[in-house]
Amino acid sequence: MGWNLFKKDEEEDPNLELENRMNASLQKARQDKRQAESTIKQLDNYARDAIIDSYSTFFENAKYSYYKDKHKKTALEEYQNIKEKYKGKIDTEVAAQCDRIVEGYMNQIELTKSKMALYDKIVSQYENLKQKMIKAKEQDKRRTELNEHEDRLKKMDESTEHITDTFMKTNELEDIKNEIEFREEYLNQLEKLSLEFDDKDNYSGALAYKEEVDKMLEKLD
């Protein structure tokens, strides 16, 4: 029953449907951005874990969580030094595997940073659209009030000239609608890319995915 009432409100006020779509997309972009921030922290932690796990023999008490967490704080920053320092003292296959894993996580981090930049831009543009919508609604309210005066005068004198531009409201809302649809498509495209690259190898797929996201970022001005 609640849904029918909401639908009725949208049918009576087409602007409401547009505003609801914009708010839904804005909320999704903000949520996706928060998820991306969380993902970056997680990937960073995984990369540090991989380094300490691979070189645990050379870190004091690395098997204990307190000491492991302490070593992890600088593991990524010192990774090149760690490799050089213990070169020849660690199994070459383990060292190579650690390198691939760390590189894979770093590629995923760079990809997620690009996605965050895209979400940032989409959020900013949606917030600008909300301001446009507020102004359009204020102007619409003024036009409605003026039209009431004109209708009253028209009844008094059929020869009264009308000054209200009746097409302005339609054009403004159509522009906002087009901008909303444009950004909705970007969010949809990101989901499609995510599905497309899900089955690909992390070491190479992330870079190709990032390239596609960067292209979208450049076009979204």
C-alpha positions in Angstrom: 0.0 0.0 0.0 2.8 2.4 0.8 4.4 1.7 -2.6 1.2 2.6 -4.3 0.9 5.9 -2.5 4.6 6.7 -3.3 3.9 5.9 -7.0 0.8 8.1 -7.0 2.9 11.0 -5.6 5.4 10.5 -8.4 2.7 10.4 -11.0 1.2 13.7 -9.7 4.6 15.3 -9.5 7.0 14.2 -12.3 9.8 16.2 -10.6 9.6 13.9 -7.6 10.5 10.8 -9.7 13.5 12.7 -11.1 14.6 13.8 -7.6 14.2 10.3 -6.2 16.4 8.9 -9.0 19.0 11.5 -8.4 19.1 10.8 -4.6 19.2 7.0 -5.2 22.2 7.4 -7.5 24.0 9.8 -5.2 23.5 7.5 -2.3 24.9 4.6 -4.3 27.9 6.5 -5.4 28.7 7.5 -1.8 28.2 4.0 -0.6 30.5 2.6 -3.4 33.1 5.2 -2.5 33.1 4.1 1.2 33.4 0.5 0.0 36.4 1.4 -2.2 38.1 3.1 0.8 37.6 0.0 2.9 38.9 -2.2 0.1 42.1 -0.2 -0.2 42.8 -0.6 3.5 42.1 -4.4 3.2 44.4 -4.8 0.2 47.1 -2.8 1.8 46.9 -5.1 4.9 47.0 -8.2 2.7 50.1 -7.0 0.9 51.9 -6.4 4.2 50.8 -9.8 5.5 52.3 -11.5 2.4 55.6 -9.8 3.0 55.9 -10.7 6.6 54.6 -14.3 6.0 57.2 -14.8 3.2 60.1 -13.3 5.2 59.0 -14.3 8.7 62.3 -16.0 9.5 64.0 -12.7 9.4 61.6 -10.8 11.6 61.7 -11.1 15.4 58.8 -13.1 16.9 56.8 -12.7 13.6 54.6 -15.6 14.6 53.1 -13.6 17.4 50.3 -11.2 16.3 51.7 -8.2 18.4 55.1 -8.4 16.7 53.7 -9.2 13.3 51.5 -6.1 13.4 54.5 -4.0 14.5 56.6 -5.3 11.5 53.7 -4.8 9.1 53.6 -1.0 9.7 56.7 -0.5 7.6 56.7 -3.8 5.5 55.5 -2.2 2.2 57.6 0.9 2.6 60.7 -1.2 3.2 59.9 -4.0 0.8 62.7 -3.3 -1.7 65.2 -3.1 1.1 63.9 -6.3 2.6 64.3 -8.1 -0.7 67.9 -6.8 -1.1 68.8 -7.5 2.4 67.7 -11.1 2.4 68.4 -11.9 -1.2 70.0 -15.4 -1.4 68.8 -16.2 2.1 65.2 -17.1 1.1 63.9 -19.7 -1.3 63.8 -18.2 -4.8 60.3 -19.6 -5.5 59.0 -18.1 -2.3 60.5 -14.7 -3.1 59.1 -14.7 -6.6 55.7 -15.8 -5.4 55.7 -13.0 -2.8 56.7 -10.5 -5.5 53.7 -11.6 -7.7 51.3 -11.4 -4.8 52.4 -8.0 -3.6 52.4 -6.7 -7.2 48.9 -8.1 -7.6 47.6 -6.4 -4.5 49.2 -3.1 -5.4 47.6 -3.3 -8.9 44.2 -3.8 -7.2 44.9 -0.8 -4.9 45.7 1.4 -7.9 42.5 0.2 -9.7 40.4 1.0 -6.6 42.0 4.4 -6.3 40.8 5.2 -9.9 37.4 4.0 -9.0 37.4 6.2 -5.9 38.3 9.2 -8.1 35.4 8.4 -10.4 33.0 8.1 -7.5 34.3 11.4 -6.1 33.6 13.1 -9.4 30.1 11.5 -9.7 29.2 12.5 -6.2 30.3 16.1 -6.8 28.4 16.4 -10.0 25.2 14.9 -8.4 25.5 17.4 -5.6 25.7 20.2 -8.2 22.6 18.7 -9.9 20.7 18.8 -6.6 21.4 22.5 -6.3 20.2 22.9 -9.9 17.0 21.0 -9.0 16.4 23.2 -5.9 16.8 26.3 -8.0 14.5 24.9 -10.7 11.8 24.1 -8.1 12.1 27.6 -6.6 11.7 29.1 -10.1 8.8 26.7 -10.8 7.1 27.9 -7.6 7.4 31.5 -8.7 6.0 30.7 -12.2 3.1 28.9 -10.6 2.3 32.0 -8.4 2.7 34.3 -11.4 0.5 32.0 -13.5 -2.3 32.3 -10.9 -2.1 36.1 -11.2 -2.2 35.8 -15.0 -5.2 33.5 -14.9 -7.0 35.9 -12.6 -6.2 38.8 -15.0 -7.2 36.8 -18.0 -10.6 36.2 -16.6 -10.9 39.9 -16.0 -9.6 40.9 -19.3 -9.2 38.3 -22.1 -6.8 40.7 -23.9 -4.1 40.6 -21.2 -0.7 39.7 -22.6 1.1 36.8 -20.8 4.8 37.2 -20.0 5.6 33.8 -18.5 7.9 31.6 -20.5 6.1 28.3 -20.2 8.8 26.3 -21.9 11.6 27.2 -19.5 10.5 24.7 -16.8 10.3 21.9 -19.3 13.7 22.7 -20.8 15.4 22.9 -17.4 14.0 19.7 -16.1 14.9 17.9 -19.3 18.5 19.1 -19.0 18.7 17.8 -15.4 17.1 14.5 -16.4 19.7 14.0 -19.2 22.5 14.7 -16.8 21.1 12.3 -14.3 20.8 9.6 -16.9 24.3 10.2 -18.1 25.8 9.6 -14.7 23.5 6.7 -14.0 25.0 5.0 -17.1 28.5 5.5 -15.6 27.6 3.7 -12.4 26.0 0.9 -14.5 29.1 0.7 -16.7 31.3 0.3 -13.6 29.2 -2.7 -12.5 29.5 -4.2 -16.0 33.2 -3.8 -15.9 33.4 -5.4 -12.5 31.6 -8.5 -13.8 33.7 -8.6 -17.0 37.0 -8.6 -15.1 35.9 -10.7 -12.1 37.1 -13.9 -13.8 40.4 -12.6 -15.0 43.8 -13.0 -13.4 44.4 -10.4 -10.7 47.9 -9.7 -11.8 47.0 -8.6 -15.3 43.2 -8.0 -15.1 43.4 -5.2 -12.6 45.6 -3.1 -14.9 43.2 -3.5 -17.8 40.3 -2.7 -15.6 42.1 0.4 -14.2 42.7 1.6 -17.8 39.0 1.4 -18.6 38.1 3.3 -15.4 40.7 6.0 -16.2 39.1 6.4 -19.6 35.7 6.9 -18.0 37.2 9.4 -15.5 38.7 11.5 -18.3 35.3 11.6 -20.1 33.3 12.6 -17.1 33.7 16.3 -17.1 
